[in-house]
Amino acid sequence: MSTRQAELGEFGFAGDDRVVPFQVEGLDVRGRAVQLGPLINSILDRHAYPQPVARLLAETIVLTVLIGTSLKFEGKFIVQTKGNGPVDLLVADFTTPENIRAYARFDEQAVADAVASGRASPEELLGEGFLAFTIDQGTFMQPYQGIVPLDGTSLEDIAGVYFRQSEQIPTRVRLGAAELFDRDADGKPRRTWRAGGLIAQFLPEAPDRMRQPDLHGGDGDNRDHDLHGDDAWQEARMLVDTIDADELTDPQIGIERLLFRLFHERGVRAYEPQPVYDRCSCSRDRLKSVLSGFSAEEIEASTENGQVTVSCEFCSTNYHFEPSELTPA
């Protein structure tokens, strides 16, 4: 069976759950953009998170996917927040080249109280703490971890601080999540989640255009040092900042249309999309290996109704073991 080749001027649409790399040569900007549909809805629906918690986790997943799909090695990229707010932990774990899993830990009553009192902004739910980016390339490589403080600003801004501190690359991040209400094929009310995001980075071929040898980005500094004189990056930032959150999640717009809206005057090139999947790395064998390291007393204490039951926090799968499987003979 033959495959029809696209004609000049034609292009396809990536659709949901596919990351689109792009380049704006006229501005020396490269980036990645994505809209997540079934993937994000599956993860959030599995846990039935309260709405503000689901939104926070969705943005964390988008950020992780955008960065994780740019990595060129086999391993993991993990984004984790830990704070003293009602949502004390968010984790998104990306296994290259395409698998994502995530979960949130929160105090249900504290979240409900925050919503009731009008103190449920993302910054208030997270509280003070840190955002960690971990790169793990496997057993024989030392993991790398970059940490930036949760300082009362958005995940978008905190991620920008990370890039300035760790890579010294001028970066603008936009994230969005939305809960949509419609009806299914039988006419019944239905709620679904969508999320989207974009990362744009200033990567000129001429190193002298970067002009930021003293870039520090610490203490919550939110500026791109020494770049306010570079018209290209300032124009790119201005264009990215015009994105409305609804545009990042609207299935009628799509990533290619959004990129065209932003950069058509400068000429934007979209590359082959990369799919991502909601896949957990847990397994019965892996959990059995961990439990087999427990002492007989610990196994006995974990036994209920004649079985040891372990639930994966990411995918909510329950694994059941007989104590005899775990206790050394």
C-alpha positions in Angstrom: 0.0 0.0 0.0 1.5 3.4 -1.0 1.6 6.3 1.3 0.6 9.7 -0.1 3.4 12.3 0.2 2.5 15.8 1.4 2.6 18.4 -1.3 4.4 21.7 -1.1 2.7 24.0 1.4 0.9 21.1 3.2 1.6 20.0 6.7 0.1 17.6 9.2 -1.1 18.3 12.7 0.5 16.6 15.7 -2.7 16.3 17.7 -2.8 15.4 21.4 0.0 13.8 23.4 2.7 14.6 20.9 5.5 17.1 21.6 6.4 19.3 18.7 10.0 20.7 18.4 10.2 24.1 16.6 12.6 26.7 15.5 12.3 30.4 14.7 15.5 31.1 12.7 14.7 34.8 12.5 14.9 35.1 16.3 17.5 32.5 17.1 14.9 30.7 19.1 14.3 27.0 19.5 11.7 25.2 21.6 9.1 22.6 22.2 5.3 22.7 22.5 2.6 20.2 23.4 -1.1 19.7 24.1 -2.0 16.8 26.3 -5.4 15.2 26.1 -6.2 11.5 26.8 -2.8 11.1 28.5 -3.4 13.9 31.1 -7.0 13.0 31.6 -6.1 9.3 32.3 -3.6 10.2 34.9 -5.8 12.7 36.7 -9.0 10.7 36.5 -7.2 7.7 38.0 -6.7 9.5 41.3 -9.8 11.8 41.3 -7.8 14.7 42.6 -9.5 17.9 43.8 -9.6 20.5 41.0 -6.8 22.8 42.2 -4.5 19.8 42.9 -5.2 18.3 39.5 -4.4 21.6 37.8 -1.0 21.8 39.7 -0.1 18.2 38.8 -1.1 18.7 35.1 1.2 21.7 34.8 4.0 19.7 36.4 3.5 16.9 33.9 3.6 19.3 31.0 6.8 20.8 32.2 8.4 17.4 32.7 7.3 16.2 29.2 8.6 19.3 27.5 12.1 18.9 29.1 12.2 15.1 29.2 11.6 14.7 25.5 14.6 16.9 24.7 17.0 14.5 26.4 19.3 12.4 24.3 20.1 9.6 26.7 18.4 6.5 28.2 17.3 7.3 31.7 14.9 9.3 33.8 14.0 12.9 34.2 12.1 13.7 37.4 10.4 17.0 38.4 9.5 17.1 42.1 8.1 19.8 44.4 8.2 19.6 48.1 6.7 22.3 50.3 4.9 23.1 53.5 1.6 24.0 51.8 -1.6 21.8 51.5 0.0 20.1 48.5 3.2 19.0 50.0 4.5 16.8 47.1 4.2 16.7 43.3 6.2 14.2 41.3 6.4 13.7 37.5 8.7 10.9 36.4 9.7 10.7 32.7 11.5 7.7 31.3 13.1 8.4 28.0 12.1 8.4 25.3 8.3 8.6 25.8 6.8 7.4 29.1 5.4 9.6 31.8 3.9 8.9 35.2 2.9 11.3 38.1 1.2 11.7 41.4 0.4 14.3 44.0 0.3 14.1 47.8 -1.9 16.5 49.7 -3.9 17.1 52.8 -7.5 16.8 51.8 -8.9 18.9 54.6 -6.2 21.6 54.2 -7.0 21.8 50.5 -10.7 22.1 51.1 -10.1 24.8 53.7 -7.8 26.7 51.3 -10.5 26.6 48.6 -13.2 27.7 51.0 -11.1 30.7 52.2 -10.0 31.8 48.7 -6.4 30.8 49.3 -6.1 28.1 46.7 -3.7 29.8 44.2 -0.9 27.4 43.1 1.7 29.4 45.1 -0.5 29.1 48.3 -1.1 25.4 47.8 2.6 24.6 47.4 3.8 26.9 50.2 7.6 27.4 50.8 10.0 24.7 49.8 11.8 23.7 46.7 11.5 22.4 43.1 14.0 19.8 42.1 15.0 18.6 38.6 16.7 15.2 38.6 18.5 13.6 35.7 19.3 9.9 36.2 21.3 8.2 33.4 21.5 4.8 35.1 23.5 2.7 37.5 27.0 3.8 36.4 26.3 7.5 36.2 26.1 10.0 39.0 22.6 11.6 39.1 22.4 15.3 38.5 20.0 17.4 40.5 19.2 21.1 40.2 17.2 22.8 43.0 15.4 26.1 43.0 13.2 27.5 45.8 9.4 27.7 45.8 9.3 31.4 46.3 5.7 32.3 45.9 5.8 32.6 42.1 4.4 30.3 39.4 5.8 27.1 38.1 6.5 28.9 34.9 8.7 31.5 36.6 10.4 28.9 38.8 11.3 26.8 35.8 12.8 29.9 34.2 15.0 30.4 37.2 16.2 26.8 36.9 17.3 27.3 33.3 19.2 30.5 34.2 21.0 28.9 37.1 21.8 25.5 35.6 22.2 26.0 31.9 22.5 29.8 31.7 20.1 29.8 28.7 17.5 32.5 28.4 14.2 30.6 28.6 10.5 31.4 28.7 8.1 28.7 29.9 4.3 28.8 29.5 2.0 26.2 31.1 -1.7 25.7 31.2 -4.4 23.2 32.3 -8.2 23.2 31.9 -11.1 21.1 33.0 -13.6 20.8 30.2 -17.3 20.0 30.5 -19.2 18.3 27.6 -21.3 15.3 26.9 -20.4 11.8 25.8 -21.8 9.8 22.9 -24.9 8.9 25.1 -25.5 12.6 26.0 -24.4 12.2 29.6 -22.4 15.0 31.2 -18.7 14.4 31.2 -15.6 16.2 32.6 -12.2 15.9 31.0 -8.8 17.5 31.5 -6.5 19.0 29.0 -3.1 20.6 29.4 -0.5 22.3 27.3 2.7 24.2 27.4 5.6 25.7 25.5 9.3 26.3 26.1 11.2 28.8 24.1 15.0 29.3 24.4 17.4 31.8 23.0 20.1 29.7 21.2 22.0 31.9 18.8 24.8 30.3 16.8 27.1 33.1 17.6 28.2 32.7 21.2 28.8 36.5 21.6 25.1 37.1 21.1 24.4 35.4 24.5 26.4 38.1 26.3 25.8 36.8 29.8 29.1 35.6 31.3 28.1 36.9 34.7 24.6 35.4 34.6 23.6 34.2 38.1 19.9 34.1 38.3 19.9 33.6 42.1 17.8 35.1 44.9 14.7 34.9 42.8 16.1 37.1 40.1 13.6 37.1 37.3 15.6 39.0 34.6 17.6 37.8 31.6 20.8 39.6 32.5 22.6 41.5 29.7 20.0 40.5 27.1 17.7 43.5 27.3 19.8 44.9 24.4 19.2 41.9 22.2 16.1 42.7 20.2 15.6 39.1 19.0 15.2 37.6 22.4 13.1 40.5 23.6 10.8 40.1 20.7 10.5 36.3 21.2 9.7 36.8 24.9 7.1 39.4 24.1 5.4 37.0 21.6 5.5 34.1 24.0 4.0 36.2 26.7 1.0 36.9 24.5 -0.2 33.3 24.8 -3.5 33.0 26.6 -3.8 29.9 28.8 -6.9 28.8 26.8 -4.8 28.7 23.7 -2.5 26.1 25.2 -5.4 23.7 25.9 -7.9 24.4 23.1 -8.1 21.3 20.8 -9.5 23.5 18.0 -6.2 25.5 17.9 -3.6 22.8 18.0 0.2 23.4 18.5 1.0 24.1 14.8 -1.7 26.8 14.6 -0.5 28.3 17.9 3.1 28.4 16.6 2.0 30.1 13.4 0.0 32.7 15.3 3.1 33.5 17.4 5.9 33.5 14.9 4.6 33.6 11.3 6.1 37.0 10.6 9.5 35.6 11.5 9.1 32.1 10.0 8.6 29.2 12.2 9.6 25.6 11.4 7.9 22.7 13.2 9.6 19.3 13.3 8.4 15.7 13.5 6.3 15.3 16.7 7.3 12.9 19.4 4.6 10.9 21.1 4.4 10.5 24.9 2.5 7.8 26.8 0.9 7.3 30.2 3.0 4.3 31.3 4.2 3.3 34.7 7.4 1.5 35.3 6.2 -0.5 38.3 6.1 -4.3 38.1 5.4 -7.3 40.3 9.0 -8.5 40.0 10.5 -5.1 40.9 8.3 -4.8 44.0 9.0 -8.4 45.0 12.7 -7.7 44.8 12.3 -4.7 47.1 10.1 -6.5 49.6 12.5 -9.5 49.7 15.0 -7.2 51.4 12.6 -6.8 54.4 13.2 -8.7 57.6 10.9 -11.5 58.6 9.5 -9.2 61.3 8.8 -6.4 58.8 7.1 -8.9 56.4 4.9 -10.1 59.3 4.0 -6.6 60.3 3.0 -5.9 56.7 0.8 -8.9 56.3 -3.0 -8.4 56.4 -5.5 -11.2 55.8 -2.7 -13.5 54.9 -1.2 -11.3 52.2 1.2 -8.4 51.7 -0.5 -5.8 49.5 1.5 -3.0 47.9 -0.2 -0.2 45.9 1.7 1.9 43.3 1.3 5.6 44.1 1.7 6.5 40.4 -0.7 4.1 38.6 -2.8 2.8 41.7 -2.1 -0.8 40.7 -2.4 -3.2 43.6 0.1 -6.1 43.9 -0.5 -9.0 46.3 2.1 -11.3 47.7 2.1 -14.4 49.9 4.5 -13.9 52.9 6.2 -17.2 51.9 7.2 -15.5 48.6 9.1 -12.8 50.4 10.7 -14.5 53.5 14.0 -16.2 52.9 13.9 -20.0 53.3 
